[in-house]
Structure formats: C-alpha cells, structure tokens
C-alpha cells in the first residue's frame, strides 16, 4: 500500500440509541467523530427506529437527521406492502428516490416476513426498478433465500453483511451462481476470508461496511487496510464498488 490513504465509504451504519447495547447515543456528532477517528469519508446510514420500532416513522425521521450532512446518505428500511405501513411498493420506491435515499435495508427475521415470498415480490421489483441496492444481514435471512432473490429479481443488487465466521462455503456457492450479490465487510471474520473471496470472485464482489455503532468501525477498517489486497483492490472495496452500486438509473415513466 502507498502512503496515500484510500477513500472509505461505509455501507453499514445506524443512527439512534440501541435499547439493549451500550454503544453510545447514536447521534450524528458521535457518528461523524467515529468516522473521523478511523478515516471513513462518507456513510450510508439507517435508523435504529426503523429497525427496532417503526420503519415508517424511522425512515421519515432519518431524513431530518441527515439533512445538511453531506457525508451521510440515508438508507430506508423496507416492509412488504401487504399491510400498507410504508405505502405501496411503487410509492415507497418513488418516495425513496425523491428523498435522496441511497439504499434500502431489510430485517425480515425481526419484522416477521419472508424475503422470498409473494408478499415481498412487488416491493423488491420496485426497489430494483429504481436501482436501489438491498442491504440485508446474513443473520436476518438464509443463503438459499438470497440466491432465490437474486435469480427471481435479476435487476436487484444485494449486499449481504454480518456474515461472521465459517460461512465461506455458503457464500462461495451463492456467489458462483449469481451475478449481483456482494458481501459486506462488517464481521467478515474468517481468517484471510477477505483475501480468499477477492482472489476467488474478484474484489468487485466486496463492499466496505463497519456495522457501527454496534460494532467498532475500527474492526472493518483494520481488516481492509491491513489485508494483502493490492492498492486497486483496496480502493474498489473501500469505495469504488459501493459508488457503482449507488449509481441508479430511474425507470422510464
């Protein structure tokens, strides 16, 4: 690595106080200070309220939290449109684009729905049509579901984070059989797993994310910066791949 530090853009951050973990107040100043501490330039941020309480309210509140913060881009939490909590599928996607939302996140296990069911199909199609990537943690779904989604919605870009330890065989099978599934760095804790994935599938399938604040962002930064990846690979993982995912082409009227 050269002495010039690569740009890092974090795809996996939450704002708000966690009700069960002592990880700080989850405020914007705290987040920006943590980003400065570990050298993260920008972040795609979600809301604890959207995750743990009320997605519709949390999504609205998130826009106010990141207003006037050019380093922070909002990430909304989706629900199936069957109960109407976040509006129709197309209405949700259009509102997200209008609000400058960068990505959409799903918590199917905690919000009690099946990502691969007919209930979610319209929402996923709408998200894919406006080129918003879908973020989901491995603990919220199954690899079979991820593969099913990728094959059923070929326009949907999926980033799976929180993959933890000893998942490389499952990850490898899904990456082999799909084109638009990427792996997030938060908790990618298999020994040399980052290097193996980059060698096996290319650095373009990896997206930098920290899992802050419930994970220390220094973990993912250290994993990338001290890896044996080359400069171009680190640059791609650190920011380039996410920038590519966030370039959306809005569907024709």
C-alpha positions as CSV (number, residue, x, y, z in Angstrom):
1,X,0.0,0.0,0.0
2,X,1.1,3.5,-0.7
3,X,1.1,6.3,1.9
4,X,-1.9,7.9,0.3
5,X,-4.9,6.7,2.3
6,X,-7.7,5.2,0.2
7,X,-11.2,6.7,0.4
8,X,-13.6,4.6,2.6
9,X,-17.4,4.8,2.3
10,X,-19.3,2.9,4.9
11,X,-22.4,1.0,3.7
12,X,-23.4,-0.3,7.1
13,X,-24.1,2.3,9.8
14,X,-27.1,3.0,12.1
15,X,-28.2,6.2,13.8
16,X,-30.1,6.2,17.1
17,X,-29.6,4.7,20.5
18,X,-29.7,0.9,20.7
19,X,-32.1,-0.2,23.5
20,X,-30.1,-3.3,24.6
21,X,-26.5,-2.4,23.9
22,X,-24.4,0.3,25.4
23,X,-23.0,1.7,22.2
24,X,-23.5,5.4,22.7
25,X,-26.3,7.7,21.9
26,X,-26.2,7.1,18.2
27,X,-26.2,10.8,17.4
28,X,-24.9,12.4,14.2
29,X,-22.0,14.1,16.0
30,X,-21.0,10.8,17.6
31,X,-21.1,9.1,14.2
32,X,-19.0,11.8,12.5
33,X,-16.5,11.7,15.3
34,X,-16.2,7.9,14.9
35,X,-15.8,8.2,11.2
36,X,-13.0,10.8,11.6
37,X,-11.3,8.6,14.2
38,X,-11.0,5.6,11.7
39,X,-10.7,7.5,8.5
40,X,-14.2,7.0,6.9
41,X,-15.1,9.7,4.5
42,X,-18.8,9.0,4.0
43,X,-21.5,6.6,5.1
44,X,-24.9,5.2,4.1
45,X,-26.9,5.3,7.3
46,X,-30.0,3.7,8.6
47,X,-32.2,4.3,11.6
48,X,-32.4,2.2,14.8
49,X,-36.1,3.4,15.0
50,X,-36.7,1.9,11.5
51,X,-35.1,-1.3,12.5
52,X,-36.3,-1.9,16.1
53,X,-39.5,0.1,16.3
54,X,-41.4,1.6,13.4
55,X,-39.9,1.6,9.9
56,X,-42.3,4.3,8.5
57,X,-41.6,6.7,11.3
58,X,-37.9,5.9,11.5
59,X,-37.5,6.4,7.7
60,X,-39.1,9.9,8.0
61,X,-37.1,10.9,11.0
62,X,-33.8,9.7,9.3
63,X,-34.2,12.3,6.6
64,X,-34.2,15.1,9.2
65,X,-31.2,13.6,11.0
66,X,-29.0,13.6,7.9
67,X,-30.3,16.9,6.4
68,X,-27.4,19.2,5.9
69,X,-24.8,16.4,6.4
70,X,-23.1,15.8,3.0
71,X,-21.1,12.9,4.4
72,X,-24.2,10.9,5.3
73,X,-26.7,9.4,2.9
74,X,-30.0,7.8,4.1
75,X,-30.9,4.2,3.9
76,X,-34.6,3.3,4.4
77,X,-35.9,0.1,5.9
78,X,-38.4,-1.8,3.7
79,X,-41.5,-3.9,4.6
80,X,-43.8,-5.9,2.3
81,X,-46.6,-3.6,1.1
82,X,-49.3,-6.1,2.2
83,X,-50.3,-4.1,5.3
84,X,-49.6,-0.7,3.8
85,X,-47.3,0.5,6.6
86,X,-44.8,2.1,4.2
87,X,-47.3,2.7,1.4
88,X,-47.5,0.9,-2.0
89,X,-44.4,-0.7,-3.5
90,X,-44.1,1.9,-6.2
91,X,-45.0,4.7,-3.8
92,X,-42.2,3.6,-1.5
93,X,-39.6,3.4,-4.2
94,X,-40.6,6.7,-5.8
95,X,-40.6,8.5,-2.4
96,X,-37.1,7.0,-1.6
97,X,-35.7,8.3,-4.9
98,X,-37.3,11.8,-4.3
99,X,-35.8,11.9,-0.8
100,X,-32.3,11.0,-2.0
101,X,-32.3,7.6,-0.3
102,X,-29.1,5.7,-1.3
103,X,-30.2,2.1,-0.4
104,X,-32.9,0.0,1.2
105,X,-32.4,-2.3,4.1
106,X,-34.4,-5.4,5.1
107,X,-34.8,-7.0,8.5
108,X,-37.1,-9.9,7.6
109,X,-36.4,-12.1,10.7
110,X,-37.2,-9.3,13.2
111,X,-40.1,-7.8,11.1
112,X,-41.5,-11.3,10.6
113,X,-41.8,-11.8,6.9
114,X,-40.2,-13.9,4.2
115,X,-38.0,-12.1,1.7
116,X,-38.6,-14.7,-0.9
117,X,-42.4,-14.9,-0.6
118,X,-45.0,-13.4,-2.9
119,X,-45.7,-10.8,-0.2
120,X,-42.4,-9.1,-0.9
121,X,-42.1,-9.5,-4.6
122,X,-43.7,-6.2,-5.6
123,X,-41.6,-4.2,-3.2
124,X,-38.4,-5.9,-4.4
125,X,-39.3,-5.3,-8.0
126,X,-40.0,-1.6,-7.2
127,X,-36.7,-1.2,-5.4
128,X,-34.8,-2.9,-8.3
129,X,-36.6,-0.7,-10.9
130,X,-35.1,2.4,-9.4
131,X,-31.7,0.8,-8.9
132,X,-31.6,1.0,-5.1
133,X,-29.4,-1.8,-3.7
134,X,-30.8,-4.0,-1.0
135,X,-28.8,-4.5,2.2
136,X,-29.5,-7.5,4.5
137,X,-27.5,-9.2,7.2
138,X,-26.9,-12.9,7.0
139,X,-28.5,-13.4,10.4
140,X,-31.8,-12.0,9.0
141,X,-32.2,-14.4,6.2
142,X,-30.7,-17.6,4.7
143,X,-28.3,-18.1,1.8
144,X,-31.0,-20.1,0.0
145,X,-33.3,-17.0,0.2
146,X,-30.5,-14.7,-1.0
147,X,-29.9,-16.9,-4.0
148,X,-33.7,-17.2,-4.7
149,X,-34.0,-13.4,-4.6
150,X,-31.0,-12.9,-6.9
151,X,-32.4,-15.3,-9.5
152,X,-36.0,-14.1,-9.3
153,X,-35.1,-10.4,-9.4
154,X,-32.1,-10.1,-11.7
155,X,-32.1,-6.3,-11.6
156,X,-31.8,-6.3,-7.8
157,X,-28.3,-5.6,-6.3
158,X,-28.0,-7.4,-3.0
159,X,-25.3,-6.8,-0.3
160,X,-25.1,-9.4,2.5
161,X,-23.4,-8.1,5.6
162,X,-22.7,-9.6,9.0
163,X,-21.5,-12.8,7.6
164,X,-19.4,-13.7,10.6
165,X,-17.3,-16.8,10.8
166,X,-17.2,-20.1,8.9
167,X,-19.6,-19.0,6.1
168,X,-17.2,-19.1,3.2
169,X,-18.6,-22.3,1.7
170,X,-22.2,-21.0,1.7
171,X,-21.0,-17.6,0.4
172,X,-19.0,-19.2,-2.4
173,X,-21.9,-21.3,-3.7
174,X,-24.2,-18.2,-3.9
175,X,-21.5,-16.0,-5.5
176,X,-20.8,-18.8,-8.0
177,X,-24.4,-19.0,-9.1
178,X,-25.4,-15.3,-9.1
179,X,-24.1,-12.1,-10.6
180,X,-25.4,-9.3,-8.4
181,X,-24.8,-10.5,-4.9
182,X,-22.0,-8.8,-2.9
183,X,-20.6,-9.4,0.5
184,X,-20.2,-6.7,3.2
185,X,-17.1,-6.4,5.3
186,X,-18.8,-5.9,8.7
187,X,-17.9,-9.0,10.8
188,X,-16.3,-10.9,7.8
189,X,-14.2,-12.6,10.4
190,X,-13.0,-15.8,8.7
191,X,-9.2,-15.9,8.8
192,X,-8.0,-14.4,5.5
193,X,-11.6,-14.7,4.2
194,X,-11.4,-11.2,2.6
195,X,-8.3,-12.2,0.6
196,X,-9.8,-15.6,-0.4
197,X,-13.0,-14.0,-1.6
198,X,-11.2,-11.3,-3.6
199,X,-9.0,-14.0,-5.2
200,X,-11.8,-16.4,-5.9
201,X,-14.5,-14.0,-7.1
202,X,-12.8,-10.6,-7.6
203,X,-12.7,-7.6,-5.3
204,X,-15.7,-6.2,-7.2
205,X,-18.0,-8.5,-5.1
206,X,-17.0,-6.9,-1.8
207,X,-18.4,-3.8,-0.2
208,X,-16.9,-1.9,2.8
209,X,-19.1,-1.6,5.8
210,X,-18.5,-1.4,9.5
211,X,-21.7,-2.3,11.4
212,X,-21.3,0.8,13.5
213,X,-22.3,1.6,16.2
214,X,-23.0,-1.9,17.5
215,X,-19.6,-3.0,16.0
216,X,-16.4,-0.9,16.5
217,X,-15.7,0.5,13.0
218,X,-12.0,0.1,13.5
219,X,-12.5,-3.7,13.1
220,X,-13.6,-3.5,9.4
221,X,-11.1,-0.7,8.6
222,X,-8.2,-2.7,10.0
223,X,-9.4,-5.8,8.2
224,X,-9.2,-3.9,4.9
225,X,-6.2,-1.7,5.4
226,X,-4.0,-4.5,6.8
227,X,-5.2,-7.0,4.2
228,X,-2.9,-8.4,1.5
229,X,-5.1,-6.9,-1.3
230,X,-3.4,-4.6,-3.8
231,X,-4.0,-0.9,-3.9
232,X,-6.6,-1.1,-6.7
233,X,-8.5,-3.8,-4.9
234,X,-8.5,-1.8,-1.6
235,X,-9.7,1.2,-3.5
236,X,-12.5,-0.8,-5.1
237,X,-13.6,-2.4,-1.8
238,X,-13.2,0.7,0.2
239,X,-15.4,2.9,-2.0
240,X,-15.5,2.1,-5.7
241,X,-17.8,-0.9,-5.5
242,X,-20.4,1.0,-3.4
243,X,-20.2,4.0,-5.6
244,X,-21.0,1.8,-8.5
245,X,-24.0,0.3,-6.7
246,X,-25.3,3.7,-5.8
247,X,-25.5,4.9,-9.4
248,X,-29.1,4.3,-10.2
249,X,-31.0,4.7,-13.4
250,X,-34.6,5.7,-12.6
251,X,-37.1,3.7,-14.6
252,X,-38.8,5.3,-17.6
253,X,-42.3,6.8,-16.9
